[in-house]
Amino acid sequence: MFMEPVKYDVFISYSRRNTKIVDQICSQLKRNNISFFIDRNGISGGMEFPEIIVDAIDNSTVFLFIGSESRDCDRTINCIRN
């Protein structure tokens, strides 16, 4: 049985350092009925993390990156560019 992929308006990629602002953004998106994918809500036990992330990105209209100054942020940006 083939399941249609879930479509999202926004895919949210963020640094855990920015959880507070990300929570505020998610609240605003919910209030405005804008669908979004965020890793803490979209992945259940037993699911393949990389596959779920790639599918969610592919099926989102907007990719929202919320980073902070760090090497992790630089690595993420380089990964997105490639």
DAKA-V757878 format. One record per residue. SS is DSSP state (H for helix, E for strand, L for the rest). PHI is phi as a letter, one per 20 degrees, with the letter a starting at -180 (none if undefined). PSI is psi in radians with two decimals (* if undefined). Layout:
ss={SS/SS}
phi={PHI/PHI}
psi={PSI/PSI}
//
This chain:
ss={L/L/L/L/L/L/L/E/E/E/E/E/E/E/L/H/H/H/H/H/H/H/H/H/H/H/H/H/H/H/H/L/L/L/L/E/E/E/H/H/H/H/L/L/L/L/L/L/H/H/H/H/H/H/H/H/H/H/L/E/E/E/E/E/E/E/L/L/L/L/H/H/H/H/H/H/H/H/H/H/H/L}
phi={none/e/d/f/f/f/e/c/f/c/d/d/d/b/e/g/f/d/g/f/f/f/f/f/f/g/f/f/f/f/g/d/l/d/f/b/d/c/g/f/d/d/c/d/g/n/e/e/g/g/f/f/f/f/f/f/f/f/d/d/f/c/d/d/d/d/d/c/f/a/f/g/f/g/f/f/f/f/f/f/f/e}
psi={2.14/2.25/2.33/2.44/2.62/2.35/2.44/2.60/-0.69/2.34/2.22/2.09/2.27/2.79/2.43/-0.41/-0.39/0.38/-0.70/-0.85/-0.63/-0.71/-0.69/-0.74/-0.79/-0.71/-0.73/-0.72/-0.79/-0.81/-0.54/0.26/0.70/2.12/2.52/2.72/2.29/2.42/-0.52/-0.21/-0.38/0.06/2.17/2.92/2.47/-0.10/2.64/1.86/-0.97/-0.71/-0.73/-0.77/-0.84/-0.78/-0.74/-0.72/-0.83/-0.49/0.41/2.54/-0.67/2.41/1.97/2.00/2.11/1.78/3.11/2.89/1.98/2.92/-0.61/-0.71/-0.79/-0.76/-0.71/-0.79/-0.75/-0.68/-0.75/-0.72/-0.58/*}
//
